[in-house]
Amino acid sequence: EAQRVVENIPGVEAADIELVWEPPWNPNMMTDEAKEALNM
């Protein structure tokens, strides 16, 4: 479902979703733009 949602975003032609568990995600992995968008 995530792939379908992403592919429906204007300007996105295709998406490949791969779930990974290592390394564990943390907020330091976010881009500055993502942090700004989420007021972090």
C-alpha positions in Angstrom: 0.0 0.0 0.0 2.9 2.4 0.8 4.2 2.0 -2.8 0.8 2.8 -4.3 0.4 5.9 -2.1 3.9 7.2 -3.0 3.4 6.5 -6.7 0.2 8.7 -6.6 2.2 11.8 -5.5 2.4 14.2 -8.4 5.8 14.1 -10.0 6.6 10.6 -8.8 6.8 8.1 -11.7 7.7 5.0 -9.8 8.6 3.9 -6.3 10.3 0.9 -4.8 9.6 0.3 -1.1 12.0 -1.9 0.9 11.5 -2.4 4.6 14.8 -2.7 6.6 15.3 -3.2 10.3 19.0 -2.6 10.6 20.2 -0.1 11.5 17.3 1.0 13.7 15.8 4.2 12.5 16.2 7.4 14.5 15.4 11.1 13.9 19.1 11.8 13.0 18.5 10.0 9.8 15.9 12.6 8.6 16.9 15.3 6.1 16.9 18.9 7.3 13.9 19.4 5.1 11.9 16.6 6.7 12.8 17.9 10.2 11.7 21.4 9.2 8.4 20.1 7.7 7.7 18.3 11.0 8.8 21.3 13.2 11.6 19.3 14.7 
